[in-house]
Amino acid sequence: MLNVIIEPAELGRAADALMATQKQVDAALRSTLGKMAKWVKTRSVRGLSQDLSMQQKVIRRRVKALKAKKTSDGQQVSIWYGENPVGLIYLGARQNGSGVSASGGRTVKSAFIAKGKGGGKQVFKRTGSSRLPVKRQAAEVKPDADKFIESNFIDSAAFEAQFYKVFEHELQWQTRR
């Protein structure tokens, strides 16, 4: 989980400069949190796509920004990352003479594409020398995704700068209403 703590003193300075009420500050903060969640989601999708060598449409389904909510220690917004393995079929898998290849240089020797349970195509590989059992093939994303998220969003100066910029804009809008 990504935790970023915003200093109330910084928010207070902006509120004092614009002579904003507490109600206006709360509304601006709520709006800012929603916009920052979308900002982090967009940056995450772009960066993870490049880092993991996957299309953005595959990653986009695995990153969700949840609504801002009020808690006992302030307001918070959650971002969920689906880090379970991605089936190779979603990475443009193609069967060739030696097995299956997918985007990002992923290859599995002796694998094949066939219909799985539920009727959709999947990439399988036999686990023994007989016809069955077979195992569905997927690409691991968790270690690389965790490394990317930690290095780019935890204690990020860019995040804080963007947060204060958006907060000041939202607070100006609230005071003009």
C-alpha positions in Angstrom: 0.0 0.0 0.0 1.2 3.4 -0.9 1.1 5.9 2.0 1.9 9.6 1.4 1.5 12.0 4.3 0.8 15.6 3.5 1.7 18.3 6.0 -1.3 20.3 7.3 0.9 23.4 7.7 1.4 23.6 3.9 -2.3 23.3 3.3 -2.9 25.9 6.0 -0.6 28.4 4.3 -2.5 28.1 1.0 -5.8 28.4 2.8 -4.7 31.5 4.7 -3.4 33.1 1.5 -6.8 32.7 -0.2 -8.8 33.3 3.0 -10.6 30.0 2.6 -13.0 28.5 5.1 -12.5 25.0 6.5 -15.4 23.7 4.4 -13.7 25.0 1.3 -10.4 23.5 2.3 -12.1 20.1 2.9 -13.8 20.2 -0.5 -10.6 21.2 -2.3 -8.7 18.4 -0.5 -11.3 15.8 -1.4 -11.2 16.9 -5.1 -7.4 17.0 -5.1 -7.2 13.4 -3.7 -9.5 12.1 -6.5 -7.4 13.9 -9.2 -4.1 12.7 -7.7 -5.4 9.1 -7.7 -6.1 9.4 -11.4 -2.6 11.0 -11.9 -0.9 8.1 -10.1 -3.0 5.6 -12.0 -2.0 7.1 -15.3 1.7 7.3 -14.4 1.6 3.8 -13.1 0.0 2.3 -16.2 2.5 4.1 -18.5 5.6 3.2 -16.4 4.6 -0.4 -15.7 3.8 -0.9 -19.4 7.3 0.2 -20.3 9.0 -1.6 -17.4 7.2 -4.9 -17.8 7.1 -4.8 -21.7 3.3 -5.2 -21.8 0.6 -3.2 -23.6 -1.1 -0.5 -21.5 -4.5 -2.1 -22.1 -3.3 -5.2 -20.1 -2.0 -3.1 -17.2 -5.0 -0.7 -17.2 -7.3 -3.5 -16.2 -5.0 -4.2 -13.2 -4.8 -0.7 -11.7 -7.9 0.7 -10.0 -8.2 4.1 -8.2 -10.9 3.9 -5.5 -13.0 6.8 -4.2 -11.6 9.2 -1.6 -13.0 8.6 1.9 -12.8 10.2 5.3 -11.0 8.2 8.0 -10.2 8.9 11.7 -6.8 10.3 10.8 -7.9 12.4 7.8 -8.9 11.7 4.2 -7.5 8.9 2.1 -7.7 7.4 -1.4 -6.6 3.9 -2.3 -5.0 2.6 -5.4 -5.2 -1.2 -6.1 -2.6 -3.0 -8.1 -3.4 -6.5 -9.5 0.0 -8.2 -9.3 -1.1 -11.7 -10.1 0.5 -13.4 -13.1 -0.7 -12.4 -16.6 -1.7 -15.2 -18.9 0.5 -15.3 -22.0 -2.5 -15.3 -24.3 -3.2 -11.6 -23.3 0.3 -10.7 -24.4 -0.2 -11.5 -28.0 0.9 -15.1 -27.8 1.7 -16.9 -31.1 2.4 -20.5 -31.7 5.6 -21.3 -33.7 7.6 -24.4 -34.4 9.4 -24.6 -31.1 6.6 -23.4 -28.8 4.9 -20.1 -28.0 6.2 -16.6 -28.2 4.6 -13.5 -26.7 5.4 -9.8 -26.6 8.3 -8.6 -24.5 10.6 -11.4 -25.6 8.7 -14.1 -23.7 9.0 -17.6 -25.1 8.0 -21.0 -23.7 9.4 -24.1 -25.4 7.0 -27.0 -26.1 4.0 -24.9 -25.3 0.8 -24.7 -27.3 -2.4 -22.6 -27.6 -5.7 -24.4 -27.0 -9.2 -23.8 -25.6 -9.2 -23.8 -21.8 -12.0 -24.2 -19.3 -14.7 -21.6 -20.1 -14.0 -21.8 -23.9 -11.3 -19.1 -24.2 -7.9 -19.7 -25.7 -5.0 -20.1 -23.3 -1.3 -21.1 -23.5 -0.6 -24.5 -22.0 2.5 -26.7 -21.5 2.5 -30.4 -20.6 3.9 -31.2 -17.2 4.9 -34.7 -18.0 5.5 -36.9 -21.0 1.8 -38.0 -21.3 -1.0 -36.0 -22.9 -2.3 -34.7 -19.5 -1.8 -32.9 -17.2 -1.2 -29.5 -18.7 -0.3 -26.2 -16.9 -1.5 -22.8 -18.0 1.4 -20.5 -18.7 1.6 -16.9 -17.4 4.1 -14.1 -17.0 5.1 -13.0 -13.4 4.7 -9.3 -12.8 4.9 -8.9 -9.0 8.6 -8.4 -8.3 9.1 -5.9 -11.1 5.9 -4.1 -10.4 6.7 -3.7 -6.7 10.1 -2.4 -7.5 8.7 0.1 -10.0 6.0 1.4 -7.6 8.4 1.8 -4.7 11.0 3.6 -6.7 8.6 6.0 -8.5 5.8 6.8 -6.0 7.0 6.4 -2.4 8.5 9.6 -1.1 8.4 11.1 -4.6 9.1 14.8 -4.9 7.2 14.9 -8.2 4.1 13.6 -6.4 4.3 16.2 -3.7 4.9 19.0 -6.2 1.9 17.9 -8.3 -0.3 17.5 -5.1 0.3 21.1 -3.9 -0.1 22.5 -7.4 -3.5 20.7 -7.8 -4.6 21.6 -4.3 -3.9 25.3 -4.8 -5.8 25.2 -8.1 -8.8 23.5 -6.5 -8.7 25.8 -3.5 -8.8 28.9 -5.8 -11.7 27.4 -7.6 -13.6 26.7 -4.3 -13.0 30.3 -3.1 -14.2 31.8 -6.4 -17.5 29.8 -6.3 
